[in-house]
Amino acid sequence: MPNDGEGRSNTQRPAASRNLDQALRHNTSTLPTAARSSQDPPPAGAQSSQEPEFQLGVELVGVDKCAPPGIQICQACNAIFEGLTTSGEGSEAHTRWQTTLRRICDKAKEDSQRSDVLKLSVFGLMSDENIEKFLLSTDHRRWKKIEEHTEHFLKLLDAPGLEAPSRRAPPPDAAERVQVFEHHHPQYEWRSLKPVVMDQSIREPATNTPFGHTGYMKYLTLQIIRKMEFNDIAITGQYYGEKYTPETQVLEWIKYKGEKDKRDKFVKDPRHTMRGLVAMFAPGDHDRKAGIHSIKKFKVPNAFLDLTFKASVRFKDTNFVQSVIKAVEELDEIYSEFGWRSWREDHHINSDFAFGEISINLVDLMEYLNLSGDGSMEKQKMEDVEKAFKAWKGNDAFKRRVVAILVEEGRGVADYEDYGTLVRWIREFFPAKEQYRILVHAHAGTNNHQDVASLKAVKHGANGIWAALIPQAAQAGHNSSLVFLDYLLHHGNEHVLNDFHLFQALECARHIYYLNFNTHDIPDDCPIWGERVGQETHSAFNVLKGETWRRKKDNFYDYWGEDEKLEINKLPDKLHDLTEEGEGEDRGNYRTSERQMATGVGCNEIVKYVDTVKALGFALMNAGIRVNMDRKDNLETLLEIARKVQDADETPCNCSKYWEDPTHERHEKMQGERCTCRAPSYLKADQHQGKGQ
């Protein structure tokens, strides 16, 4: 009889406990067996991640057996939600749906169950009562309404009811007040810049929404960004090893659903569905495996390599010279086999889609150089980085494939002058004439310099930014692409309206916020699209009438027909019957973090349960179920599940003494002592600057 290595029979342990052990075991894949293949992706139209053993055990309308197993889990949850909410509680129909849910859970927990996807889904890790609770919660009910409204909004974007201006040129007010100056004039950059934006709207807002992300939510966000004609879009962050997360599921949704072509027909050819998309991952030997796998499997055409120069709480140590060269050479070989070139000339940068491009993000360059306020840097560190730059540029694959050097500072402690200084220094080694672009990403801190940093960087040679449309992300926020483009537009830039479709940008930004934060209550003071910004509280604040100095002639971001605008404005009204939960005294007091969880959990217990709670949270997101993970009752439910499955599998352990250590260091020390408790399962997410779900 098989045992777990400690003499205990596996069949004597609860199935949910065994499944969680598998979910939490370090380096154990939660991807289907077929997904581990290193072969090229299947032909267009074939579905990804097929698993012969996958069977729900019941027949459900709306579940496509040809879909990837992860998507079938989502479809099953949707069908059960629909059944439970359309049948009266206590009715025969309602009881049948509860029985169906129980049967799927029993199937997932069978000892003979071979499907990893099913075992590690909500059906395999939770009881049917817990799943029903989360499905019928206000959080998820609200999400299903927002999901429905967003799908309708996308149709309105196809026919907004009022043609946007045919002349995509600077607005008349900008042309009047910002004349064409000579090259040396400070305003010249704003008018002449061909702005480059690598959109992060699918990736970045995950860092501070308590609801996490789901694969389909990301897919809907992508459709909105596509409508705005952003061509360079970061689509997935492969920082989770082989763990199955929404970052992989969104690629499955793209492949499964397809996208509309110019003839308004849905197609599934990856040359169309994946056009311009970017996969993000670290370049280290182990760290890049998942990213390379996604590029091969789904034909993601571009790569974003997150490079660190030193170990930190967020990242392991790595050889920052050789790791980049090895990763670039491996990607170059793949992209060459696909027949993809890299460089796009400036006049095509926002009209052609990228295929075969690599960007290098220097995550902690400011910190490594110890950049001072006066612009000085540590001499030895400068020499180390300069040697790395020289080694990279001496590599043929690097010269062929790397088209952009990216920079950021993750804690919001850099000011806008720092970005200008760093960009000017990097330009010395990666000049524009050698076909290198520079993009910046700035996090907000107490100084609120994030959007000014974008402009300062451009002044010193940057081509643009990598940022999301909305500013909400990572603690206090980050630079916004809409704010950046608006500034350029109203300083007479000749390319903004021609390169990007911003005529419905106000509502697009709002709907991206709705999707990410599972609410129709948007912040009042967000630039351009905030609730209060569009309300005229006093005529003195009107920028379209009255005072003539820099008066705007029109609002270029809100072109709609009257009927369509009225329809959009009514969408939030349909949610009034679903009151917000979690307000009041509990708000902000609970988080799924290693240092703070639900009431009554001490520091030692945090280490004991946090990874199990994370695994359950990922299972909910993979099932498409929205849950506020900062709410006390939700955390207590997840904690209770974790306690039940671990009580029957208790093993004395001293690993709690390492809980103050950085995650990756704690993990290594636990391994060194042959720790038998559950090791951190989503290590890569913890390391990647908070970009976990």
Beta strands, then each sheet from edge to edge (+ up, - down):
strand 1: 196-199
strand 2: 232-237
strand 3: 259-260
strand 4: 266-267
strand 5: 277-281
strand 6: 302-307
strand 7: 358-362
strand 8: 402-409
strand 9: 437-442
strand 10: 464-467
sheet 1: 1+ 2+ 5+ 6+ 7+ 8+ 9+ 10+ 1+
sheet 2: 3+ 4-
end
